């Protein structure tokens, strides 16, 4: 079978089952592992009316945020950020990370989104970087083609390089904060970066020539490769929660259901590779676990995948 080359960041397994959201969840350990911007773009273009309504609301909220920023009113700015993120994910639920799978996690995630963006907005260092980004955007020039307006290469890639460096630095700074430690679980840093870059790609791809688009996708890590593999042995089963049909690859410990967005636990016990004793599978099956009886480190999912 020929598949897009997504490899789990935790256990190294390939993505086997078809996925229906922009987010890729491992079929072996259940880790939230990657982003496919092409599906994100499909959802963005699915309903032009909905997207236009969203854009109008966003412009309105951002105008109010700018006013609050000028007045140095952090409380109002934070409330507006919460309103924006909540509206964004309610409008495009497909973009909500699959790890946000309960009301409590959703509220916590919204709070972190609003709080972190507010802190960055009122931090002089990031304010200066934001001004630099705005300046580069204002300097963009365009030209007409048969397929619509396209942005000029030189000024676009100057802005894109600045944005990528600025975003990477922001992600590092964010995940070093003890205050947002839970985000390592909710949204791993590598995936968070790809999510932000995916949004950037979705916005700008229509304005690029074919040559520039190819360069841009490689630059942002979204130039997907394909690989041929034999479909692994496994079995069909039904989701514990919604009864949708699932394919469970042999050796899997957790399988994500694309229909109801919940993880199915496949196995709760493992056998020690050394002494044969039985042990409990950890919450993250991708992590090595020591046998309670002989101390041997067991790697439950073998890194045999390309």
N, C-alpha and C positions, 0 to 999 in steps of 0.2 A: 504494500500500500504506500501511496505517496502522501506525505503530510508536511505541514509547515514545521520548521525546525524550532520548536519550543522545548527547552530542556529545563527541568526543575532546578531552581536555585539551591534547593536543600538536598535532594536525593539523587539528582542527575537523570531521572527517568524522562522519556519523551512524553508529549501529550498524545494520547491515543484516541480518546472519545471526542466526538464533535462538540464544540462549545458554541453557545448561543449569545454570549455577552462579550464585551471587549476584554474581559478579564479571563486569564487562563489559570485553571486550578489543576494541580497534579492529580493524576489518576491512581497514583501509588501511595503517596503520603498525605494527600489532602492540602498541601501547601498552596497558598496564593502566590503564583510564581511569575506571571508575565502579563503583558498588555498587547492586544492586537488592535492597532489603531484603525485598521480597515473596517472592522465591525463598528467601532466608535463613529467612524465617518458615515456608515450606513444609517445608524440611528439618528445622527445629526441631520441627514438629508431626507429622512423618511417622511416627515411632515413639515413642509416649508412654512405652513401657517403657524404651527406650534413653535418652530425655531424662531420665526419673526416675532411672535409674541414674547418669547423668552428674551430676545435681543432688546426689545423695547423696554421690558421690565428691568433688565440689567443696566441699560443706559440711565434709566430713572434712578435706580438705587445707587449707581456709581456717582451720579451727580450729587445726591444727598450725602454720600460718603465724603466726597471732595469738600463739600461745605463744612461737614463735621471736622474734617482734618484741618481745614483752615482756621476753625474756631478752637482747635486743640481739644475737642470734646471726645475723649476716648470712650466714654460710656455709650453715647449715641452711635459712634462709629462701630463699636463692638456689636450693638443691637442690629445695626444695618447689615453687618457682615453675617450675622446669624440668619437674618431674614434672607439674604442672598443665597447662602449655601443651602438652606432648607428649600428655597424655591427651586434652585438648580437641580437638586436630587429628586424633588417631587415631580419636576417637569421631565427629567431624564433619569428615571429609576434604573435604567440599564447601566448607568455610569457609577452607581453606588458599589464600592468594593464588596466582594462576596464575603469578606471577613466581618462586615457590619451586618450581623444576622439576628439582632434583637433590638427591641426598642431602647433598652438601656445603652447598648453600644452605639446606636444611632444618635442618641442625645449627647453622649460623651464625645462622639466624633464631631458633631455640629459645634459643640462648645470649644473643642480644640481648634477647629477650622476658624471660628470667629475670633478666638483669643489670640492665636498665633499670627493671623493676618493683621490684627490690630496692633500687636506688639511690633511687628515688622514695619508697619506704616508709620508708627510714632518713634521709631529708632532712627536717629540721624544718619547712621551708616547706610541703612537700607533705603532710607528716603532719598539719599544722594544717588544710590544705584538706580532707583526707580526713575529719578529725573533723567539720568543718563539713558535709560531705556526709552523713555518718552521722546527724548531728543532724536535718537536714532530712528524711531518710528516716524517722526515728523519730517525727517530728511528723505524718506522713501520717495522714489519717483516711479511712474508707471508708463507703459506704452500699450497701444491698442493692437489686438490681433483678431483673427476671425473667430477665435473662441473666447474673446472677452479681454478685459484688462489684465496685463501681466506686470509684475514688479521687476524693476531693473536688477540685474544680477549682483553687481558690486555692493550697492547700498543694502540690499536684502541680506546678503551673507555677513556683512559687518554687524547688522542688527542680530541675526540668528546666532552668531558666535558669542556675542555679548550676552544674549538671553540664556544660552546654554551654560556658559560659565557662571553667570549670576544665579541661575537656578541650582546648579550643582553645589555652589557655595552655601546657598540658603538651605538646601536639604541637609548638608553636613552640619550646619549650625543648629538646625531644628532637632536632629536626632541626637545631638550631644547634650540636649537639655533634659535633665532629670524629670522636669515637669511633664514632658511628653513621652515618657518611657513606654507607656502602653501602646504607642504607635508602632513600635517594633513588631508587636503582635497583630495589630489591626491593619497596618499597611507597611510592609517591609521597605526600607529605604530605597533599594534598587527598583522596586515596583512603583513606589511613590514618584521617583524621578521619571520613570517611563510614562506614568500617568500624566504628569505635568507636561512633558514633552509631547505626548500624544495630543493633548488639547491644543498645543501650539501648532503642531503639524496639521491638525484638522482645519484650523483657521487659515493657514497660509498656503496649503497645497493647491487650492484652486487658482491662486494668483501666480503660479510658477510655470515656466516653460517645462516641457518634458525633460530636457537635459538638467535643468536646475532642480526639478522635483526628484530625479534619481540621486543627484548629489546630496540634496537635503535629507532624503530618507536614509542614506548611508551615514550621514553626519549625525543623525539623531538615533541611529540604531534600529530603525524600522524597515530597513531593506531586508525583508524576510527571505531566508533561504529555504529550500525544500530538501527533503531527504527521502530516500526509499528504504523502508524497513518491512520485514515480514510482520504481519499482525500477530501480536503475542497470543499465546493460548489463554483462555479464560472462559468465563461462563456468563450467561445472561441471567439477570435477576430483576427484582422489582424494588424500587425505592421504598425504604422503610416508612417514609412520611407521606408521599403522594402516589405511590404505586406505579410511577412511570418506569418504563423498561430501562435498565442499566446494563452496560457491559463491564464486567469486573475482571481486569487483567489478573493473571496468575501472579501471586506475590504481592498483591495490593493489600493495604491496611485501611485506607479511607478512600471512598469514591464520592465525588461531588455530583449532585443531581442538577442538571441544567434546567430542569422543569420547575423545581420548587426552591432551588438555591440553598439546599441543605446538604451537609456531609453525612454519608452513610459509613458507619464504623463496620468494617468487614471482619476484622479479627481483633480480639482483646488479649490474647495470650500468644507468646512465642516460645520456641524451644531453644535453649542455650546450645550454641554450636560446639561447645566443648564438653559439658557434662550431661547435657540432655534434660536438665531441669526446666520446669515451666516457669515463665515470668510474665508479668503484666506489660502490655504494650504501652509505651509512654504516649502522652497527648500528641507529641510530634514524632511520628514513627521514623522520620528521616534522621533523627539524632541517634548516635550510638548509645547503647545502654549496657551497663555492667550487670552480669549475672549475680543475683543475691547469694548464690551458693558457692560458686567457685571464683567469682570476680572477673571472669573473662568478658572483654568488651565485645558486644554483639552489634553488628551493623545489620539491621533488619531488611533494608532494601539495598540490594547489591548494585554498585555503580557500574553496571554493564552496558549502559546506553550511551549513544553518541551525542 
